[in-house]
Amino acid sequence: MSGRCLLYYITDRTALARDETSRRHRLLEKIAEATRAGVDCIQLREKDLSTRELEALAREAVSAIHEARRLTPEPWPMAPALLVNSRTDVALATGADGIHLRSDDISPQQVKAIWTTSQVGTAVNGGLAAEVAAASAAPTRGLPGQRPLIGVSCHSPEEVATAAANGATFAVFAPVFEKREAPGTQSAGLAQLHEACRAPIPVLALGGITVQNANSCLEAGAAGIAAIRLFQENDITAIVRTLHQAR
């Protein structure tokens, strides 16, 4: 697939520090770093948090992205999109750009219906709904400009095809390679990734992705790379530069 390699940072604050205060601080630093580096999307994937804790963290993440973008010079004209894992309510409440759905989650159509109803139902009063609508109007590098952005986790070409038919913005196909933290896990491999990339939506490769094997995913048809450790454990600017050169 030709074009610019899309980059999707998936967060895991538990890997950044032992205590919760340090975890949140380091995570927000990483989100700001990813913004400055030119990552396209960030998924807030902190599934162990309560609704209140997740909402507070999502608000801080939105602020961190906006502040980092404000202080970042060209050539990056747009901030990354922020997606919240599986929680449409939290995404709406905090001004995030969209949702990342599990493979067994509600459908993209249901997310769009909830999103539209929430915005239309409260827009007459202005406030948060108006702010969300305004934030949702901005385009994102390499992805369609409509909101909400909806990513879907997929583990087979059939699941990717279903996600596309159901209105997903993009799919994340995993695991392409064996993951370091889960040796022996059955990986899908490049042939299955190639088959998944026949779907009419961008497909990002996830699972065991390294700087060394990322280009093979792009050659198989992936529109980009999704990762946790590749971004969290390295200098994100250097990783972004290297992956963009892989195209």
GIGIVEN-V739099 format. One record per backbone hydrogen bond with DSSP energy under -0.5 kcal/mol. CO is the residue of the C=O (numbers start at 1). NH is the residue of the N-H. E is the energy in kcal/mol with one decimal. If there is no record, write none. Layout:
BEGIN
<<CO NH E> <CO NH E>>
END
This chain:
BEGIN
<<6 225 -2.5> <7 9 -0.5> <7 40 -1.1> <7 41 -2.0> <8 10 -0.6> <8 227 -2.2> <9 11 -0.5> <9 43 -2.8> <12 15 -1.5> <13 16 -1.8> <13 17 -0.8> <19 23 -2.2> <20 24 -2.4> <21 25 -2.1> <22 26 -2.8> <23 27 -2.6> <24 28 -2.4> <25 29 -1.8> <26 30 -2.4> <27 31 -2.5> <28 32 -2.2> <29 33 -2.5> <30 34 -2.7> <31 35 -1.9> <32 36 -2.4> <33 37 -2.0> <34 38 -1.1> <34 39 -2.3> <35 38 -0.6> <40 81 -2.4> <41 9 -2.4> <42 44 -0.6> <42 83 -3.1> <43 11 -2.6> <43 45 -1.2> <44 46 -0.6> <44 85 -2.2> <45 47 -0.7> <46 49 -1.4> <50 54 -3.0> <51 55 -2.6> <52 56 -2.1> <53 57 -2.3> <54 58 -2.7> <55 59 -2.2> <56 60 -1.9> <57 61 -2.4> <58 62 -2.5> <59 63 -2.2> <60 64 -2.5> <61 65 -2.4> <62 66 -2.3> <63 67 -2.7> <64 68 -2.4> <65 69 -2.5> <66 70 -2.2> <67 71 -1.4> <69 72 -1.1> <71 73 -0.5> <73 76 -0.9> <75 77 -1.0> <81 42 -2.8> <81 83 -0.6> <82 97 -2.3> <82 98 -1.1> <83 44 -3.2> <84 86 -0.6> <84 100 -2.1> <86 88 -0.8> <87 91 -2.2> <88 92 -2.4> <89 93 -2.1> <90 94 -1.5> <91 95 -0.8> <91 96 -2.0> <92 95 -0.5> <97 148 -0.5> <97 149 -2.3> <98 84 -2.0> <99 101 -0.5> <99 151 -2.4> <100 86 -2.9> <101 153 -2.6> <102 105 -1.3> <107 111 -1.9> <108 112 -2.5> <109 113 -2.2> <110 114 -2.5> <111 115 -2.9> <112 116 -2.7> <113 117 -2.5> <114 118 -2.5> <115 119 -2.1> <116 120 -2.7> <117 121 -2.6> <118 122 -1.0> <119 123 -1.3> <122 125 -1.5> <123 126 -1.9> <126 129 -0.8> <126 130 -0.5> <127 131 -1.9> <128 132 -2.8> <129 133 -2.5> <130 134 -2.2> <131 135 -2.5> <132 136 -2.3> <133 137 -0.6> <134 137 -1.0> <135 138 -1.0> <140 143 -1.7> <143 140 -0.6> <149 99 -2.1> <150 169 -2.2> <150 170 -1.7> <151 101 -3.4> <152 172 -2.8> <154 174 -2.3> <156 160 -1.7> <157 161 -2.3> <158 162 -2.2> <159 163 -2.4> <160 164 -2.4> <161 165 -2.2> <162 166 -1.8> <163 168 -2.5> <164 167 -1.4> <169 202 -0.7> <170 152 -1.3> <171 173 -0.6> <171 204 -2.9> <172 154 -3.0> <172 174 -0.5> <173 206 -2.2> <175 188 -3.6> <176 189 -1.4> <179 182 -1.3> <180 183 -0.5> <182 185 -1.8> <188 192 -0.6> <189 193 -1.7> <190 194 -2.7> <191 195 -1.9> <192 196 -2.5> <193 197 -1.9> <195 198 -1.5> <196 199 -1.7> <202 171 -2.4> <203 223 -2.7> <203 224 -0.9> <204 173 -2.9> <205 226 -3.0> <206 176 -2.4> <207 177 -2.2> <210 214 -1.5> <213 217 -1.0> <214 217 -0.7> <214 218 -1.7> <215 219 -2.5> <216 220 -1.2> <217 222 -2.2> <218 221 -1.3> <223 6 -2.5> <224 205 -2.3> <225 8 -2.4> <227 10 -2.5> <228 231 -0.9> <228 232 -2.7> <229 233 -2.7> <231 234 -0.8> <234 236 -0.8> <235 239 -2.1> <236 240 -3.0> <237 241 -2.3> <238 242 -2.3> <239 243 -2.6> <240 244 -2.4> <241 245 -1.5> <242 246 -0.7> <243 246 -0.6> <244 247 -0.8>>
END
